[in-house]
């Protein structure tokens, strides 16, 4: 397929992505495995080093939303 024939990619809506991530998974608390070895949690969990070690988490990323100033 040539570049002219390729359909334009459209990012799926957030609700569809969330549905996909949570398919066959149910939130269980402050930290949840949403994909194999991919966890989403809150700041308290991120600061709990023992829990992170128990889960095998070696790296973290802060993703915070705030309104524009």
Secondary structure, DSSP 4 states (H G I P E B T S, - for coil): --TTTSPPP-PPPHHHHHHHHHTT----SSEEEEETTEEEE-HHHHT-HHHHHHHT-------------
